[in-house]
Amino acid sequence: PATLLASPLVALALPGALASIVADTVHPAAGHFLAGGVDIVLALLEALTRAFAAPDWASVWLPRTWVPLACVGAVVAAFTASRPGIGARTRRKVAASGAMAVIVAWPVLLSVQAHGTLEVLAIDVGQGDAIALRTPGGHWVLVDTGPAPRGGLGSDPVVRALRREGVHRIGLMVLTHPHLDHIGGAEAVLDAFDVGAVLDPARATASEAYVHVLEAATSRGVRWTRAERGERFDVDGVVFEVLSSGSPDDVASVDPAGANEISVVLAVHFGRLDALLTGDAPASVERALLDRVPHTLEILKVGHHGSATSTDSLLLATAHPEAALVSVGRGNRYGHPSSAVLARLRRFGVEVHRTDREGTLRVLGRRDGSFSIEAEGSRAR
């Protein structure tokens, strides 16, 4: 339905954009006038698209049992369509049914392709953090949830990204610290998925958003635990290790303004592949855990969106990361990532990938330490 309404707007915008470019070369004022009209059409197109995408029912959520049934249906359709003696009309119907079955069965195809790998998604949430990890056994761990969605459940970028991956359950949700750009989407995630447990620094804070997430988890019976330094847990051969959970044990509360210092820092080990997820931990925290970070690091999630307060030279010199993921919003008002941080990364020969330029980043890592990074090209604002 959205396409039927949007098509006339696209038909208006394309020739209008071309005409404004041509007019600008002859008479800039005329080009600007035409471009203003095209801008109105494009703004209407964007508003229409957002309106259709916002409701929860805008996308169809299929039961898990449909997936194996669809696989069987696709095989039966392929076998039937290849049999002699079937009329053209029947063959077309069977082919169409088989195509629909393949569409439903795509999560199985993805899981077969990703068998034996660790998948890390740096989801494009704009100015914020959301890192999803899928273990070789198909279990999911989510580290941070990005900022609060602007619309309904269907507008949350983390929920949309995970649904595209066929996720129905998140075994563990880690909230590194109680800042809105890291926990704002947590309620939407709790609404959309079955969450096994939540792990965070467990420091009392005056953050209203943090209190709402606590209440949402409690109302759903989700277990909430405190991240303890040195804690390790193994999921399908992927070892998650808490390197830091912030303030000393005798500090029970934290000022939200200084919450970066209590960021949960996670090391992820999969055979010879190591990744480091630093939240918004500042350089002082990074230096305190230098003796615990892997010294041959494949993937580094750059701290605090590339702020100059994180990703210290000592950390880079100790960990020697091969690739860095920067989760950052396009045109953000903080100037992230810092030019100083980018210069440091270049100096140490680190391959840099940014969500503001490349969209959601997908890392496929293998036990032998090899990995590949794909950019999905989405754009969150």
Phi, psi and chi 1 to 4 in degrees:
 res  aa     phi    psi   chi1   chi2   chi3   chi4
   1 PRO       -  -38.8  -24.1   33.4      -      -
   2 ALA   -64.8  -37.4      -      -      -      -
   3 THR   -63.9  -40.4  -56.5      -      -      -
   4 LEU   -61.1  -38.6  -65.4  176.2      -      -
   5 LEU   -79.3  -31.3  -66.8  175.0      -      -
   6 ALA   -80.9  -28.2      -      -      -      -
   7 SER   -54.9  -45.6  -65.5      -      -      -
   8 PRO   -61.7  -33.6  -22.3   33.4      -      -
   9 LEU   -67.9  -40.1  -63.7  175.3      -      -
  10 VAL   -64.2  -40.8  175.2      -      -      -
  11 ALA   -62.4  -31.1      -      -      -      -
  12 LEU   -77.2  -40.4  -79.2  173.3      -      -
  13 ALA   -70.0  -40.9      -      -      -      -
  14 LEU   -62.9  -54.3  -71.2  177.6      -      -
  15 PRO   -65.7  -31.4   21.0  -31.3      -      -
  16 GLY   -64.5  -40.8      -      -      -      -
  17 ALA   -65.1  -42.7      -      -      -      -
  18 LEU   -62.8  -43.7 -179.5   60.8      -      -
  19 ALA   -62.9  -38.6      -      -      -      -
  20 SER   -67.1  -35.2   66.0      -      -      -
  21 ILE   -66.0  -44.8  -67.0  171.0      -      -
  22 VAL   -64.6  -45.2  173.7      -      -      -
  23 ALA   -63.4  -33.6      -      -      -      -
  24 ASP   -64.6  -31.9 -174.3   65.1      -      -
  25 THR   -71.4  -24.7   62.4      -      -      -
  26 VAL   -94.5  -48.7  178.4      -      -      -
  27 HIS  -145.1  101.4 -165.7  -72.8      -      -
  28 PRO   -53.6  -37.7  -27.1   35.0      -      -
  29 ALA   -62.4  -42.0      -      -      -      -
  30 ALA   -65.1  -39.8      -      -      -      -
  31 GLY   -62.1  -41.4      -      -      -      -
  32 HIS   -64.7  -38.6  -67.6  171.0      -      -
  33 PHE   -62.7  -47.4  175.5   77.0      -      -
  34 LEU   -64.4  -40.8  -71.0  173.7      -      -
  35 ALA   -62.2  -35.1      -      -      -      -
  36 GLY   -62.2  -39.9      -      -      -      -
  37 GLY   -65.9  -40.6      -      -      -      -
  38 VAL   -63.1  -38.3  173.2      -      -      -
  39 ASP   -61.1  -38.6 -168.7   50.2      -      -
  40 ILE   -63.6  -43.9  -66.4  173.6      -      -
  41 VAL   -62.7  -43.2  174.0      -      -      -
  42 LEU   -67.4  -37.1  -67.9  176.8      -      -
  43 ALA   -63.5  -39.6      -      -      -      -
  44 LEU   -65.8  -39.2 -178.6   58.7      -      -
  45 LEU   -62.8  -42.6  176.8   62.6      -      -
  46 GLU   -65.3  -43.3 -178.8 -179.6    4.9      -
  47 ALA   -62.6  -39.9      -      -      -      -
  48 LEU   -64.2  -44.3  179.4   69.2      -      -
  49 THR   -63.1  -44.7  -53.7      -      -      -
  50 ARG   -63.0  -39.1  -71.8 -174.3 -178.8  -82.9
  51 ALA   -62.9  -40.0      -      -      -      -
  52 PHE   -73.6  -30.7  -89.5   86.9      -      -
  53 ALA   -82.0  -21.1      -      -      -      -
  54 ALA   -68.1  -41.6      -      -      -      -
  55 PRO   -62.7  149.7  -20.6   32.3      -      -
  56 ASP   -62.0  -29.4  -65.2  -17.1      -      -
  57 TRP   -85.6    7.2   42.6  -97.5      -      -
  58 ALA   -66.7  -25.8      -      -      -      -
  59 SER  -123.6  149.0   59.2      -      -      -
  60 VAL   -94.3  128.0  178.6      -      -      -
  61 TRP  -101.6  113.5 -173.7 -119.9      -      -
  62 LEU   -90.5  142.2  -59.5  175.8      -      -
  63 PRO   -60.9  148.6  -21.3   32.3      -      -
  64 ARG   -61.1  -33.7 -170.8 -177.5 -173.2 -172.1
  65 THR   -66.3  -20.8   52.6      -      -      -
  66 TRP   -68.1  -27.0  -75.2   26.0      -      -
  67 VAL   -65.0  -54.5  176.0      -      -      -
  68 PRO   -63.3  -34.0   18.8  -30.6      -      -
  69 LEU   -63.3  -39.1  -69.3  175.3      -      -
  70 ALA   -66.0  -35.7      -      -      -      -
  71 CYS   -60.9  -44.9  -70.5      -      -      -
  72 VAL   -63.0  -42.1  174.1      -      -      -
  73 GLY   -61.7  -40.0      -      -      -      -
  74 ALA   -64.3  -41.5      -      -      -      -
  75 VAL   -65.4  -45.0  172.1      -      -      -
  76 VAL   -62.6  -41.8  171.2      -      -      -
  77 ALA   -64.0  -42.8      -      -      -      -
  78 ALA   -63.7  -41.0      -      -      -      -
  79 PHE   -66.7  -44.0  177.3   78.4      -      -
  80 THR   -66.7  -43.3  -55.3      -      -      -
  81 ALA   -65.8  -21.9      -      -      -      -
  82 SER   -88.8   -4.8   64.5      -      -      -
  83 ARG   -76.8  140.9  -53.6  -58.0  -63.9  170.0
  84 PRO   -71.9  158.8   25.8  -33.2      -      -
  85 GLY    85.7    3.7      -      -      -      -
  86 ILE   -95.1  132.6  -63.9  178.2      -      -
  87 GLY   -67.3  160.3      -      -      -      -
  88 ALA   -62.0  -41.3      -      -      -      -
  89 ARG   -64.5  -45.5  179.5  176.8  -60.7  179.9
  90 THR   -63.9  -39.0  -57.4      -      -      -
  91 ARG   -62.7  -39.7 -165.8 -179.3  -59.0  -83.1
  92 ARG   -65.0  -40.6  -74.6 -165.3  -64.4  -90.9
  93 LYS   -64.3  -43.0  -69.5  179.8  179.5  178.2
  94 VAL   -65.3  -40.9  171.2      -      -      -
  95 ALA   -63.6  -40.8      -      -      -      -
  96 ALA   -65.2  -41.4      -      -      -      -
  97 SER   -63.9  -40.6  -59.0      -      -      -
  98 GLY   -64.1  -38.8      -      -      -      -
  99 ALA   -63.6  -41.9      -      -      -      -
 100 MET   -63.5  -38.9  -68.8  -61.4  -63.7      -
 101 ALA   -64.4  -39.1      -      -      -      -
 102 VAL   -64.3  -39.3  169.3      -      -      -
 103 ILE   -60.2  -42.9  -68.7  172.7      -      -
 104 VAL   -70.0  -31.0  176.2      -      -      -
 105 ALA   -86.6    3.8      -      -      -      -
 106 TRP   -59.6  -30.4   67.9  -93.2      -      -
 107 PRO   -59.9  -33.2  -25.0   36.3      -      -
 108 VAL   -66.8  -41.7  171.3      -      -      -
 109 LEU   -62.0  -40.3  -58.0  178.0      -      -
 110 LEU   -64.2  -41.7  -75.0  179.0      -      -
 111 SER   -67.2  -35.2   65.5      -      -      -
 112 VAL   -65.9  -43.1  170.2      -      -      -
 113 GLN   -62.2  -38.1  177.0 -167.6   23.8      -
 114 ALA   -92.2    6.9      -      -      -      -
 115 HIS   -59.3  132.2 -179.6   70.4      -      -
 116 GLY    82.6   11.4      -      -      -      -
 117 THR  -123.6  157.5   63.0      -      -      -
 118 LEU  -100.3  126.4  168.6   66.3      -      -
 119 GLU  -109.0  130.5 -174.5  172.3   -7.2      -
 120 VAL  -122.2  122.6 -178.8      -      -      -
 121 LEU  -110.5  118.2  -76.4  179.5      -      -
 122 ALA   -93.5   98.7      -      -      -      -
 123 ILE   -76.6  135.1  -58.6  172.2      -      -
 124 ASP   -74.7   98.1 -177.1    9.7      -      -
 125 VAL  -112.0   11.8  -65.3      -      -      -
 126 GLY    82.4 -139.9      -      -      -      -
 127 GLN   -82.8   90.2 -174.8   66.1   13.3      -
 128 GLY   174.2 -175.8      -      -      -      -
 129 ASP  -126.1  137.4  -96.2   15.0      -      -
 130 ALA  -157.6  109.5      -      -      -      -
 131 ILE  -117.2  118.4  -50.2  -66.8      -      -
 132 ALA  -108.4  134.5      -      -      -      -
 133 LEU  -122.4  129.2  -57.9   98.5      -      -
 134 ARG  -110.3  124.1 -176.9 -159.9   51.6   76.3
 135 THR   -79.9  166.7   67.6      -      -      -
 136 PRO   -58.2  -25.1  -26.6   35.1      -      -
 137 GLY   -87.0    4.1      -      -      -      -
 138 GLY    86.6   12.8      -      -      -      -
 139 HIS   -89.8  148.5  -64.4   97.0      -      -
 140 TRP  -116.6  137.2  -73.2   87.5      -      -
 141 VAL  -122.9  130.8  173.4      -      -      -
 142 LEU  -114.3  124.4  179.2   62.4      -      -
 143 VAL  -110.1  105.7 -178.5      -      -      -
 144 ASP    71.4  159.3  -71.9  -31.7      -      -
 145 THR  -131.2   11.8   60.9      -      -      -
 146 GLY    72.1 -179.1      -      -      -      -
 147 PRO   -72.6  171.0   25.7  -32.7      -      -
 148 ALA   -65.8  140.0      -      -      -      -
 149 PRO   -66.8  149.5   23.4  -32.1      -      -
 150 ARG   -81.2  -24.2  -64.2  179.5  179.9  178.5
 151 GLY  -120.6 -141.8      -      -      -      -
 152 GLY   -79.5 -168.3      -      -      -      -
 153 LEU   -57.9  -37.0 -176.9   63.5      -      -
 154 GLY   -67.9  -14.3      -      -      -      -
 155 SER   -92.3   -7.0   69.8      -      -      -
 156 ASP   -73.6  122.2 -175.6   75.7      -      -
 157 PRO   -65.0  -31.4   21.3  -32.0      -      -
 158 VAL   -69.9  -45.3  175.9      -      -      -
 159 VAL   -61.2  -44.3  171.8      -      -      -
 160 ARG   -62.0  -45.1  -68.5 -157.2  -47.5  -93.6
 161 ALA   -63.4  -43.4      -      -      -      -
 162 LEU   -70.8  -35.4  -66.2 -179.8      -      -
 163 ARG   -65.6  -36.0  -79.1 -177.0  169.8  172.9
 164 ARG   -63.1  -27.5  -76.8 -163.8  -60.6  -91.5
 165 GLU   -84.3   -1.7  -61.6  -63.3  -40.3      -
 166 GLY    79.0   20.3      -      -      -      -
 167 VAL   -72.7  135.5  176.8      -      -      -
 168 HIS  -123.6  -17.6   69.5  -79.0      -      -
 169 ARG  -143.5  139.1 -173.7  176.5 -167.0  -84.2
 170 ILE  -112.6  114.1  -62.6  170.0      -      -
 171 GLY   -64.5  -39.4      -      -      -      -
 172 LEU  -145.0  132.8  177.6   65.9      -      -
 173 MET  -114.7  117.9 -177.6  167.0   69.9      -
 174 VAL  -101.1  124.9  180.0      -      -      -
 175 LEU  -108.2  107.3  -57.3  177.5      -      -
 176 THR   -64.8  -36.5   59.3      -      -      -
 177 HIS  -167.8  158.5   63.7  -66.9      -      -
 178 PRO   -83.9   53.3   31.7  -35.9      -      -
 179 HIS  -103.1  144.4  -83.2  167.7      -      -
 180 LEU   -60.4  -32.0 -166.3   58.4      -      -
 181 ASP   -75.4   -2.5   58.8  -25.0      -      -
 182 HIS  -116.0  -24.4  -69.8 -107.5      -      -
 183 ILE  -121.5   -0.1   66.7  168.8      -      -
 184 GLY   -60.3  -32.3      -      -      -      -
 185 GLY   -92.8    6.7      -      -      -      -
 186 ALA   -64.4  -39.7      -      -      -      -
 187 GLU   -62.8  -40.4  -76.1 -169.9   79.6      -
 188 ALA   -63.1  -39.5      -      -      -      -
 189 VAL   -65.1  -43.4  171.0      -      -      -
 190 LEU   -63.1  -33.9  -71.7  165.3      -      -
 191 ASP   -71.4  -35.7  -76.0  -20.8      -      -
 192 ALA   -88.2  -27.7      -      -      -      -
 193 PHE  -131.4  159.2  -55.5  103.9      -      -
 194 ASP   -79.8  114.0  173.7   22.1      -      -
 195 VAL  -106.1  126.6  177.1      -      -      -
 196 GLY   -74.4  -44.6      -      -      -      -
 197 ALA  -159.9  158.6      -      -      -      -
 198 VAL  -119.9  135.9  177.2      -      -      -
 199 LEU  -123.6  131.2 -175.9   76.7      -      -
 200 ASP  -157.0  176.8   89.8  -40.9      -      -
 201 PRO   -65.2  -18.1  -21.7   33.4      -      -
 202 ALA    56.9   48.8      -      -      -      -
 203 ARG  -110.6  129.9  -57.9  -66.6 -163.0  -85.9
 204 ALA   -59.3  137.0      -      -      -      -
 205 THR  -145.2  155.0  176.0      -      -      -
 206 ALA   -84.4    6.4      -      -      -      -
 207 SER   -67.1  120.2  166.9      -      -      -
 208 GLU   -64.5  -38.9 -175.2  176.3   -4.6      -
 209 ALA   -62.5  -38.6      -      -      -      -
 210 TYR   -64.2  -42.2 -178.2   71.9      -      -
 211 VAL   -61.9  -41.0  174.1      -      -      -
 212 HIS   -62.8  -39.0  -73.7  168.1      -      -
 213 VAL   -66.9  -42.3  176.8      -      -      -
 214 LEU   -55.7  -47.4  -85.3  170.7      -      -
 215 GLU   -65.2  -40.1  -67.7  173.4  -16.4      -
 216 ALA   -64.4  -42.3      -      -      -      -
 217 ALA   -66.0  -42.0      -      -      -      -
 218 THR   -62.2  -43.1  -58.9      -      -      -
 219 SER   -65.3  -23.4   66.4      -      -      -
 220 ARG   -98.9    2.1  -68.8  162.1  178.1   77.1
 221 GLY    72.6   24.9      -      -      -      -
 222 VAL   -82.6  129.7  177.5      -      -      -
 223 ARG   -69.7  134.1 -178.8  167.1   53.0   91.3
 224 TRP  -118.8  123.1 -165.0  -65.8      -      -
 225 THR  -128.9  159.0   59.3      -      -      -
 226 ARG   -92.0  136.6  175.6 -179.3  173.5  178.8
 227 ALA   -75.0  123.1      -      -      -      -
 228 GLU  -109.9  130.9  -60.7  -75.9   -4.4      -
 229 ARG   -57.9  133.1 -166.6 -179.2   76.5  176.3
 230 GLY    91.9  -10.2      -      -      -      -
 231 GLU   -66.5  137.6 -179.7 -179.9    5.9      -
 232 ARG  -131.8  140.9  -64.2  166.6   65.2   95.6
 233 PHE  -142.2  142.2   43.9   95.7      -      -
 234 ASP  -109.7  127.1 -173.7  -47.1      -      -
 235 VAL  -126.7  107.8 -175.3      -      -      -
 236 ASP    55.8   36.6  -59.1  -31.6      -      -
 237 GLY    86.4   -1.8      -      -      -      -
 238 VAL   -97.2  121.3  180.0      -      -      -
 239 VAL  -100.7  122.9  177.8      -      -      -
 240 PHE  -102.4  127.2  -63.3   82.8      -      -
 241 GLU  -125.1  126.0 -179.5 -177.5    6.1      -
 242 VAL   -82.3  109.7  179.0      -      -      -
 243 LEU   -85.2  -30.3  -60.6 -174.5      -      -
 244 SER  -154.5  140.9  175.0      -      -      -
 245 SER  -127.7   24.0   58.4      -      -      -
 246 GLY    94.6 -131.7      -      -      -      -
 247 SER   -63.8  161.6  -54.5      -      -      -
 248 PRO   -57.1  158.5  -22.4   32.2      -      -
 249 ASP   -61.7  -24.6  -68.1  -15.4      -      -
 250 ASP   -84.0   -0.4   58.9  -12.2      -      -
 251 VAL   -95.2  112.7  177.7      -      -      -
 252 ALA   -92.7  -20.1      -      -      -      -
 253 SER  -134.4  167.8   62.8      -      -      -
 254 VAL  -146.7  142.6   61.9      -      -      -
 255 ASP   -75.0  126.7 -180.0   -7.8      -      -
 256 PRO   -53.3  -31.4  -25.4   33.8      -      -
 257 ALA   -64.8  -26.1      -      -      -      -
 258 GLY  -109.8   21.9      -      -      -      -
 259 ALA   -70.0  -17.2      -      -      -      -
 260 ASN   -56.9  -33.5  -71.6  -16.0      -      -
 261 GLU   -68.8  -18.6  -64.2 -177.1   -0.9      -
 262 ILE   -99.1   11.4   67.8  165.5      -      -
 263 SER   -53.6  134.1  -74.6      -      -      -
 264 VAL   -72.2  124.1  174.2      -      -      -
 265 VAL  -106.6  122.5  177.4      -      -      -
 266 LEU  -113.2  133.8  -81.1  178.3      -      -
 267 ALA  -102.7  135.8      -      -      -      -
 268 VAL  -117.7  123.4 -177.2      -      -      -
 269 HIS  -118.2  127.9  -48.3  -73.1      -      -
 270 PHE  -137.5   93.8  179.9   53.0      -      -
 271 GLY    62.0 -122.2      -      -      -      -
 272 ARG   -92.7    4.1  -64.3  172.1   60.8 -175.8
 273 LEU   -94.3  129.4 -179.3   82.7      -      -
 274 ASP  -127.6  138.1  -65.0  -58.7      -      -
 275 ALA  -130.6  149.9      -      -      -      -
 276 LEU  -127.0  121.4 -175.1   65.2      -      -
 277 LEU  -111.2  111.8  -49.4  179.2      -      -
 278 THR  -103.7    1.2   58.6      -      -      -
 279 GLY    57.4 -131.5      -      -      -      -
 280 ASP  -111.2   24.1  -80.6   -0.6      -      -
 281 ALA   -58.2  131.0      -      -      -      -
 282 PRO   -77.6  174.7   27.2  -32.6      -      -
 283 ALA   -60.5  -32.7      -      -      -      -
 284 SER   -61.9  -38.5   58.0      -      -      -
 285 VAL   -71.4  -41.4  172.9      -      -      -
 286 GLU   -57.2  -44.9  -66.6  174.1  -10.8      -
 287 ARG   -66.0  -30.6  -71.9 -167.6  -71.2  -91.2
 288 ALA   -70.8  -19.1      -      -      -      -
 289 LEU  -116.1   21.3   50.7   81.2      -      -
 290 LEU   -60.6  -32.0  -71.3  178.0      -      -
 291 ASP   -76.8   -5.8   59.7  -23.8      -      -
 292 ARG  -112.5  -12.5  -62.0 -168.0  -66.6  -82.8
 293 VAL   -78.7  148.6  -58.8      -      -      -
 294 PRO   -60.8  140.3  -21.2   32.7      -      -
 295 HIS   -90.9   -4.0  -72.0 -172.0      -      -
 296 THR  -131.0   81.9   53.6      -      -      -
 297 LEU   -92.7  129.1 -171.6   64.5      -      -
 298 GLU   -85.1  -47.0  -81.0   67.5   39.6      -
 299 ILE  -124.6  129.0  -55.9  -64.2      -      -
 300 LEU  -119.1  123.7  170.0   67.3      -      -
 301 LYS   -85.2  108.9 -160.0  -70.2  -65.4 -176.0
 302 VAL   -60.2  133.1  170.1      -      -      -
 303 GLY   -69.1  141.8      -      -      -      -
 304 HIS    52.6   42.9 -158.8 -178.7      -      -
 305 HIS    59.4   24.4  -36.1  -69.8      -      -
 306 GLY    88.2   17.4      -      -      -      -
 307 SER   -64.0  149.5  166.0      -      -      -
 308 ALA   -66.1  -12.2      -      -      -      -
 309 THR   -80.6   -7.4   59.6      -      -      -
 310 SER  -128.9 -178.0  -58.9      -      -      -
 311 THR    55.8   59.3  -41.9      -      -      -
 312 ASP   -68.5  152.4 -171.8   68.0      -      -
 313 SER   -59.4  -35.7  -66.4      -      -      -
 314 LEU   -63.6  -38.5  -74.4  175.1      -      -
 315 LEU   -63.4  -45.9  174.4   66.1      -      -
 316 LEU   -64.5  -39.2  -61.8  177.0      -      -
 317 ALA   -68.9  -29.6      -      -      -      -
 318 THR   -82.6  -44.7  -59.3      -      -      -
 319 ALA   -89.1  -24.1      -      -      -      -
 320 HIS    49.0   57.3  -56.1   98.3      -      -
 321 PRO   -66.6  144.5   24.3  -32.8      -      -
 322 GLU   -83.9  -39.6  -69.4 -173.1   35.0      -
 323 ALA  -138.1  148.2      -      -      -      -
 324 ALA  -125.0  136.9      -      -      -      -
 325 LEU  -107.6  125.3  -49.4  179.0      -      -
 326 VAL  -112.1  113.5 -174.0      -      -      -
 327 SER   -93.3  108.3 -175.6      -      -      -
 328 VAL  -152.1  149.8   63.2      -      -      -
 329 GLY   -87.2  144.3      -      -      -      -
 330 ARG   -66.9  129.2 -175.6  179.8 -178.5 -174.4
 331 GLY    62.2   30.7      -      -      -      -
 332 ASN   -66.8  154.1   66.1   87.1      -      -
 333 ARG   -78.8   -3.8   61.2 -169.3  177.5   93.6
 334 TYR   -91.7   -9.4  -53.3  101.4      -      -
 335 GLY    74.4   21.5      -      -      -      -
 336 HIS   -81.2  143.6  -65.0  160.4      -      -
 337 PRO   -80.0  149.2   28.7  -33.2      -      -
 338 SER   -64.8  140.4  161.7      -      -      -
 339 SER   -62.0  -31.6   57.9      -      -      -
 340 ALA   -65.5  -41.3      -      -      -      -
 341 VAL   -66.4  -43.5  169.1      -      -      -
 342 LEU   -61.4  -38.5  -66.3  176.2      -      -
 343 ALA   -65.3  -40.4      -      -      -      -
 344 ARG   -60.9  -46.5  -84.1 -178.4 -134.2  145.0
 345 LEU   -61.9  -41.7  -68.4  167.8      -      -
 346 ARG   -63.5  -40.3  -75.1 -166.1  -62.6  -91.7
 347 ARG   -61.8  -32.3 -171.1  164.3   66.1 -110.0
 348 PHE   -94.5    8.8  -77.4   91.7      -      -
 349 GLY    70.8   30.5      -      -      -      -
 350 VAL   -89.6  133.1 -176.9      -      -      -
 351 GLU   -77.7  121.7  176.5 -174.1  -24.7      -
 352 VAL  -105.9  132.4  178.0      -      -      -
 353 HIS  -126.5  135.7  -64.8  -89.0      -      -
 354 ARG  -126.3  135.7  -60.8  166.2   48.0  169.6
 355 THR   -71.5  -26.1   59.0      -      -      -
 356 ASP   -70.3  -23.6   61.4  -27.5      -      -
 357 ARG  -105.6  -28.2  -65.6 -175.0  175.1  179.1
 358 GLU  -115.0   -5.5  -58.8  173.4   68.2      -
 359 GLY    76.7 -159.4      -      -      -      -
 360 THR   -60.5  134.7  -66.3      -      -      -
 361 LEU  -107.3  131.0  -57.5  168.9      -      -
 362 ARG  -116.0  120.0 -176.6 -172.3  -58.0  -89.7
 363 VAL  -107.1  127.0 -179.5      -      -      -
 364 LEU  -110.3  111.6  -71.3  177.1      -      -
 365 GLY  -111.9  146.2      -      -      -      -
 366 ARG  -118.5  161.4  -68.6  163.3  -77.5  -83.6
 367 ARG   -60.8  -27.0  -71.0 -176.6 -179.3  -85.3
 368 ASP   -79.0    2.7   61.7    1.7      -      -
 369 GLY    94.2   -8.7      -      -      -      -
 370 SER   -78.3  154.9   62.7      -      -      -
 371 PHE  -158.3  162.8   64.7   91.9      -      -
 372 SER  -135.4  153.0   60.1      -      -      -
 373 ILE  -126.0  126.7  -59.9  178.3      -      -
 374 GLU  -117.4  141.7  -58.3  172.4   -1.2      -
 375 ALA  -105.3  129.2      -      -      -      -
 376 GLU   -89.1  -12.3  -62.6 -170.1   -7.3      -
 377 GLY    75.8   12.7      -      -      -      -
 378 SER   -73.5  168.0   63.2      -      -      -
 379 ARG  -138.1  109.8  -78.1  -67.7  176.7  -92.8
 380 ALA   -99.6  146.4      -      -      -      -
 381 ARG  -109.2      -  -65.2  -67.2 -173.2  -92.4
